[in-house]
Amino acid sequence: MSRSFRAVSRSTVLCVVAVTAFCLGMWPPPAKAQPAARPAASEAPVPLAPAPPKSPQLQPDGTIIFRLAMPNAAKVELHLEGAAHPFPMAKGADAVWSVTVPKLAPQYYSYTFDVDGTALLDPHNVTIKPSFFNTQNVFLVPGQPPMPWEPSNVPHGALHHHYYRSNIVGINSEYYVYTPPNFESRRNQKYPVLYLLHGYSDDPSAWTSMGKANVILDNLIAQGKAVPMIVVMPLGYGTMDMITRGWIAWRDPELPGRNFTKFTDALFQEVMPRVKQQYPISDKREEHAVAGLSMGGSESLLVGLNHAGDFAYVGSFSAGGLGEGDYGPSFPGITARSAAEINAKLRVLWIACGTEDGLLAANQKFIAWLKEKGLQPITIQTPGMHAWMVWRDNLANFAPLLFQSK
């Protein structure tokens, strides 16, 4: 090969290498890589926004401000538990609707907004009251000193959630159990038991999520006002037709009675045997109590008065569903002849209702019937409507009466 040809070949190869390097970004040789500049310390990786305002807002003077951003709404109202009428809300220049509610008594309250006829939850309040029919927000107006249903720095009991198959009701059912403070260290001790029944449309969590029964018992036990006890809170329906049919179920001439009967069967045949196996519950009738609110108030009367051999304490809060007619068929064991024996067995028969409750007249009629037969109920009228504010107060006053020495 000639020298000139080799020179041309070398030139050609060098040219090809240079062009290739240039195309690949390697010509001229890359400079030493420099570290990327860090953002200034004040820069945030994502845009920041202020936290949403707490809702509702309790003011120093005790008034409460409710707000809801709903720019396209034509009408917004606040529906507040215990209030006779909704509160109209006004739209501000910022498209936020608001209303200031006057000072309220120390209690937990539920509420919803009504926006052009549709119920809405408060998006800035995560505390919710469950129900088969609707959910509501909940807030606390604290008391000074704290009320019995407010959490305090005292020893706390525990809540246990149990599931089981109810062949009587035909559903997968459930119940909650409260055990008092120091229960685990005293499991060999036998405890008295309160069966606590919820109202219509609620589920078995109602007495703890909204009624604060566990908090009330913690505080009363810590203060020495109540005896340490186990509290069983079952699902209160004998048939779920009561829920699937809605409120119109109460107009059925047969369904409410069937519901009460099958609930009693489920309580005695399914729930009570289970909890007696799971927990150290006393076998003494004198250490068994039953109480409930609204539908559960009627159930507590039906269960307790028709089974006085099993319960020494019966409490009814705003009982609903017993009717206002002849009570004899529902309470066949209560007669003028049996009254003395029943009175001797019952240590407490406690019947309460709110002074503004639509069921007050029906409760008074039932009380009159009991007295006519010779029974001796303790009757209580609590200021308020058919609402949780009344029932928390009822439980806080009823529980100290239980299982006390005569």
C-alpha positions in Angstrom: 0.0 0.0 0.0 1.4 3.4 -0.9 2.4 5.9 1.7 0.0 8.6 0.2 -3.0 6.1 0.4 -2.2 5.4 4.1 -2.1 9.1 4.9 -5.5 9.6 3.2 -6.9 6.7 5.1 -5.7 8.1 8.4 -7.2 11.5 7.6 -10.5 9.9 6.6 -10.7 7.8 9.9 -9.9 10.9 12.0 -12.5 12.9 10.2 -15.1 10.2 10.8 -14.2 9.9 14.5 -14.4 13.7 14.9 -17.8 13.9 13.3 -19.2 11.0 15.3 -17.9 12.5 18.6 -19.4 15.9 17.7 -22.8 14.3 17.0 -22.6 12.4 20.3 -21.8 15.6 22.3 -18.3 14.4 23.1 -16.4 17.0 21.1 -14.9 19.1 22.4 -14.3 16.9 25.5 -16.9 17.5 28.2 -16.0 19.8 31.1 -16.1 18.4 34.6 -19.8 18.2 35.8 -20.8 20.8 38.3 -23.4 20.0 41.1 -26.9 21.4 40.4 -27.7 24.6 42.2 -29.8 24.0 45.3 -33.0 26.0 45.6 -33.0 28.7 48.1 -33.9 27.6 51.6 -37.1 29.7 51.5 -38.5 27.9 48.4 -41.1 25.1 49.0 -41.3 22.0 46.8 -45.1 22.4 46.5 -47.4 25.4 46.9 -48.4 25.9 50.5 -51.9 26.8 51.6 -53.2 27.7 55.1 -55.0 25.0 57.1 -58.8 25.3 56.8 -60.5 27.0 59.7 -61.7 24.8 62.5 -65.4 24.2 62.3 -67.5 25.1 64.1 -65.7 28.0 65.9 -66.5 28.4 69.6 -66.1 32.1 70.6 -65.0 33.5 74.0 -68.5 34.7 74.7 -69.9 31.2 74.2 -71.5 31.9 70.8 -70.6 29.5 67.9 -69.9 30.4 64.3 -70.7 27.9 61.5 -69.4 28.4 58.0 -69.9 26.7 54.7 -68.3 27.6 51.3 -71.1 27.1 48.8 -70.8 29.8 46.2 -73.6 28.6 43.9 -76.2 27.9 46.6 -79.4 29.9 46.7 -80.4 28.9 50.3 -78.4 27.4 53.2 -79.6 26.5 56.7 -78.0 24.9 59.8 -79.9 22.1 61.4 -78.7 21.7 65.0 -79.7 19.0 67.4 -82.0 20.2 70.1 -83.0 23.3 68.2 -86.7 23.6 67.4 -86.1 25.3 64.1 -83.2 25.5 61.6 -80.9 28.6 61.6 -80.9 30.5 58.3 -77.3 31.2 57.1 -76.2 34.4 55.2 -73.9 34.5 52.2 -70.8 36.7 52.6 -68.8 38.6 49.9 -66.3 35.7 49.9 -69.2 33.3 48.9 -69.0 31.6 52.3 -72.3 31.1 54.2 -72.3 31.7 57.9 -74.4 31.9 61.0 -73.7 32.7 64.7 -75.6 30.5 67.1 -76.3 31.8 70.7 -74.5 30.3 73.7 -75.3 26.6 74.2 -75.3 24.4 77.3 -72.2 22.2 77.7 -73.0 19.1 75.6 -72.1 17.3 72.4 -74.3 18.4 69.5 -74.9 17.0 66.1 -75.6 19.1 63.0 -75.9 19.2 59.3 -76.2 21.9 56.6 -79.2 22.0 54.3 -78.2 23.4 50.9 -81.1 24.0 48.6 -83.0 21.1 50.1 -80.1 18.7 50.3 -78.4 17.7 53.6 -74.6 18.1 53.6 -71.9 17.4 56.1 -69.4 20.0 57.2 -66.2 19.2 55.2 -64.0 20.7 57.9 -65.3 18.6 60.8 -64.2 14.9 60.8 -66.2 13.9 63.9 -69.3 12.0 62.6 -72.4 10.5 64.2 -73.3 7.2 62.5 -76.8 6.1 61.6 -78.6 3.7 59.3 -80.4 6.7 57.7 -78.0 9.6 57.7 -74.7 10.8 59.2 -74.2 14.1 61.0 -71.3 16.1 62.3 -70.7 16.4 66.0 -69.0 19.1 68.2 -68.5 19.6 71.9 -69.4 22.7 73.9 -67.2 22.0 77.0 -68.3 22.8 80.5 -66.5 24.4 83.5 -66.1 22.2 85.4 -66.2 19.4 82.8 -69.5 17.5 82.4 -69.8 13.7 83.1 -69.6 13.0 79.3 -66.3 14.9 78.7 -63.0 12.9 78.7 -61.1 13.5 81.9 -57.7 12.5 83.3 -59.0 9.4 85.0 -58.4 5.7 84.6 -60.2 4.5 81.4 -62.0 1.3 80.7 -61.9 -0.5 77.3 -64.3 -1.0 74.4 -64.6 -4.4 72.7 -66.3 -5.0 69.4 -67.8 -8.4 68.7 -69.4 -10.0 65.6 -71.5 -13.0 65.4 -74.2 -14.7 63.2 -77.7 -14.1 64.4 -79.9 -16.9 63.2 -82.9 -15.3 64.9 -82.6 -12.0 63.0 -81.0 -13.6 60.0 -78.0 -11.3 59.7 -74.4 -10.9 60.6 -74.8 -9.0 63.8 -72.6 -7.3 66.4 -72.4 -5.9 69.9 -70.0 -3.7 71.9 -68.8 -4.4 75.5 -67.4 -1.8 77.9 -65.1 -3.2 80.6 -64.2 -0.9 83.5 -60.7 0.3 84.4 -58.3 -2.3 85.8 -60.5 -5.1 84.4 -57.6 -7.1 83.0 -55.9 -7.3 86.4 -59.2 -8.4 88.1 -60.6 -10.9 85.6 -61.3 -13.4 88.4 -63.8 -10.9 89.8 -67.4 -11.2 88.9 -68.9 -8.0 87.6 -72.5 -6.7 87.5 -73.8 -6.0 84.0 -75.9 -3.3 82.3 -77.5 -4.1 78.9 -77.7 -0.7 77.2 -80.0 -0.4 74.2 -79.9 2.2 71.4 -82.7 4.0 69.6 -84.3 3.6 66.2 -82.1 4.3 63.2 -79.0 3.9 65.3 -76.5 1.0 65.4 -74.8 -0.5 68.4 -72.0 2.0 68.4 -74.5 4.8 69.2 -74.1 4.7 73.0 -70.4 5.2 72.7 -69.9 7.3 69.6 -72.7 9.8 70.5 -73.9 8.9 73.9 -70.3 8.7 75.4 -71.4 5.9 77.7 -67.9 4.7 78.2 -66.7 8.2 79.2 -69.6 8.7 81.6 -68.8 5.4 83.3 -65.1 6.2 83.5 -65.8 9.5 85.2 -68.5 8.1 87.6 -66.4 5.2 88.6 -63.3 7.4 89.2 -65.5 9.7 91.4 -66.8 6.7 93.4 -70.4 7.5 92.2 -70.9 4.3 90.2 -69.9 0.7 90.8 -67.4 -0.8 88.3 -69.6 -2.7 85.8 -69.6 -4.4 82.4 -71.9 -2.7 79.8 -73.2 -4.7 76.8 -74.5 -2.7 73.9 -76.1 -5.0 71.3 -77.8 -4.3 67.9 -81.3 -3.5 68.9 -83.4 -4.9 66.0 -85.3 -8.1 65.9 -85.9 -7.7 62.2 -84.1 -5.5 59.8 -87.4 -4.8 58.1 -87.6 -2.0 60.6 -84.8 -0.3 58.8 -85.5 -1.2 55.2 -89.0 0.1 55.5 -87.9 3.4 57.1 -90.0 5.4 59.5 -93.2 4.1 58.0 -92.4 0.8 59.6 -94.0 2.1 62.8 -97.4 2.4 61.1 -97.4 -1.3 60.4 -99.9 -2.9 62.9 -97.7 -6.0 63.1 -94.1 -5.2 62.5 -93.0 -3.2 65.6 -94.4 -6.0 67.9 -92.5 -8.6 65.9 -89.4 -6.5 66.1 -89.6 -6.3 69.9 -90.4 -10.0 70.3 -87.5 -11.2 68.1 -85.1 -8.7 69.7 -85.9 -10.2 73.1 -85.3 -13.7 71.7 -81.9 -12.6 70.2 -80.9 -10.9 73.4 -81.7 -13.9 75.6 -80.7 -16.7 73.3 -77.7 -15.3 71.4 -76.2 -12.2 73.0 -76.4 -13.0 76.7 -75.0 -16.5 76.5 -72.1 -15.2 74.4 -71.1 -12.4 76.8 -71.4 -14.7 79.8 -68.9 -17.0 78.1 -66.6 -14.1 77.2 -66.7 -12.0 80.3 -66.9 -12.6 84.1 -70.5 -11.5 84.5 -72.2 -12.1 87.8 -75.0 -14.7 87.9 -77.0 -12.8 90.5 -80.2 -11.3 89.4 -79.5 -8.4 91.7 -76.5 -7.5 89.6 -78.3 -7.4 86.2 -79.7 -4.2 84.7 -81.3 -3.1 81.4 -81.8 0.4 80.1 -82.3 2.1 76.7 -83.4 5.2 74.9 -86.4 5.7 72.6 -87.0 2.3 70.8 -84.4 0.9 73.2 -86.4 2.4 76.1 -89.4 0.4 75.1 -87.2 -2.7 74.7 -85.8 -2.2 78.2 -89.3 -2.1 79.7 -90.4 -5.1 77.7 -87.3 -7.1 78.6 -87.0 -6.0 82.2 -90.6 -6.0 83.3 -91.5 -9.2 81.5 -88.4 -10.9 83.0 -88.2 -9.5 86.5 -86.6 -12.8 87.6 -83.6 -11.8 85.5 -83.3 -8.1 86.1 -83.4 -6.0 89.3 -82.8 -2.7 87.5 -84.8 -1.3 84.6 -84.3 2.2 83.1 -86.3 3.7 80.2 -85.3 7.0 78.6 -87.9 8.6 76.3 -89.5 5.2 75.4 -91.0 5.1 72.0 -93.1 2.4 70.2 -95.2 1.1 73.1 -98.3 2.8 71.8 -100.9 4.6 73.9 -103.6 1.9 74.2 -104.0 -1.3 76.2 -100.6 -2.3 77.5 -101.9 -5.6 79.0 -101.0 -7.8 75.9 -97.4 -6.4 75.9 -97.0 -6.9 79.7 -99.1 -10.0 80.5 -97.4 -10.5 83.8 -98.2 -7.1 85.3 -101.5 -7.3 87.2 -102.8 -5.9 90.4 -102.2 -9.3 91.9 -98.6 -9.6 90.7 -97.6 -6.0 91.5 -96.3 -6.6 95.0 -94.1 -9.5 93.9 -92.7 -7.4 91.0 -92.0 -4.4 93.3 -90.1 -6.7 95.6 -87.9 -7.9 92.8 -87.2 -4.6 91.2 -84.7 -2.4 93.1 -85.1 0.4 90.6 -87.7 1.0 87.9 -86.7 4.4 86.4 -88.7 6.0 83.6 -87.5 9.4 82.2 -88.5 11.6 79.3 -87.7 15.1 78.0 -90.1 17.9 78.9 -90.3 19.0 75.2 -90.3 15.5 73.8 -93.3 14.5 71.6 -93.3 11.2 73.4 -93.9 12.7 76.9 -97.6 12.2 76.8 -97.3 8.6 75.8 -94.7 8.0 78.6 -97.0 9.6 81.2 -99.9 7.4 80.1 -97.7 4.3 80.5 -96.6 5.5 83.9 -100.2 6.0 84.9 -101.0 2.4 83.8 -98.1 1.0 85.9 -99.2 2.9 89.0 -102.8 1.8 88.4 -101.5 -1.8 88.5 -99.6 -1.1 91.7 -96.0 -0.7 90.5 -93.8 2.1 91.9 -91.7 3.6 89.1 -89.3 6.5 89.7 -90.4 9.1 87.2 -88.1 11.8 85.8 -88.7 14.7 83.5 -85.5 16.1 82.0 -85.5 19.5 80.3 -85.1 19.0 76.5 -86.4 17.3 73.4 -86.0 13.8 71.9 -82.2 14.3 71.7 -78.9 13.0 73.0 -78.5 15.9 75.4 -81.4 14.4 77.4 -80.2 10.8 77.2 -76.6 11.5 78.3 -78.0 13.2 81.3 -80.3 10.3 81.9 -77.5 7.8 81.9 -75.3 10.0 84.1 -78.1 10.0 86.7 -79.3 6.4 86.3 -75.9 4.6 86.5 -75.1 5.7 90.1 -78.3 4.0 91.2 -77.2 0.6 89.9 -75.9 -2.3 92.1 -75.7 -0.2 95.3 -76.3 -1.9 98.6 -79.7 -1.2 100.1 
